[in-house]
């Protein structure tokens, strides 16, 4: 058990953030030991074949299995509430050499040659690591990031609402089963960490996570400038679930089954290729129907990196709400 002394200035400095870099780093554990993460099996099946063209071994070396520790420089505290991956990678690349070496010294077992090169020349190694992570993110995280971000933002809103209703005590006592608050002390039930820490007025950053697993992760050391606690977001098991059923039989009769299905699938913004995979259609067919829906004012588009994402408009939301329940199975 880790006992963390929390003062008045720390309470005043509690805030939330989302970290795409942390999600990328934590997702490596799913790829290395998929049987340990049943909630992410569908993601694993989709992503693993696409990574055959990406050299991500340096990143994998930094996330040992079983994971006793991940060097803190690999996933530093998010620099803002909603940072981009590029911003977080810039922070990573600027890590002082002594911090890099200290983090690598914490890893168990012999040091692979890739980590030895990073240890010998941290600035060059970090620049290379940033490129490795960027390539990995483009394949493994970016296509899914809009829906992940939606879930994580919802988790932040739930936490903020809980704090507004029940105060900091209510928030910290209900944020995770392995975290509790009592008498100005935050108790964090870690598998590998124990002892006492004083936040010393540095505040506390709360980061909900998709890929973190069932336990909490933290960097509360007195050496860090921004203590943080990463905790599992709720309903992660539903994140990859998508049915190909149209919103309702009535809507399918009006729009056609394919266009009704696409609107139903756009509960979370998605790219053409992802929609094609989920619906069992060609990308060209999906693009054709999305263009028609966009011309009708039922979907809009926005960019997320190199991906053009489609999202339902308010008119589509009203149409779906008026159409009623999904079509019964076999109907």
Protein Blocks (a to p, Z undefined) as FASTA:
>chain_A
ZZddddfklmmmgccdddfklmmmmmmmmmmmmmlmmmlmmmmmmmmmmmmmpccklmmm
mmccddfbccfklmgcdfbfbdcfklmmmmmmmpcfklmmmmmmmpgcjddfklmmmmmm
mmlmmmmmmmmmmmmmmmmmmmmmmmmmmmmmmmmmmmmmmmmmnojmlmmmmmpmkbcc
eehiacdddfkbgcdddeklnapaddddfklojbdcddfbfkbmbdcdddddehklmmmg
ccfbdfbfklmmmnopklmmmmmmmmpgcdfklmmmmnopafklmmmmmmmmmmnopacc
ddehjbccddddfklmmmmmmnopaddehZZ
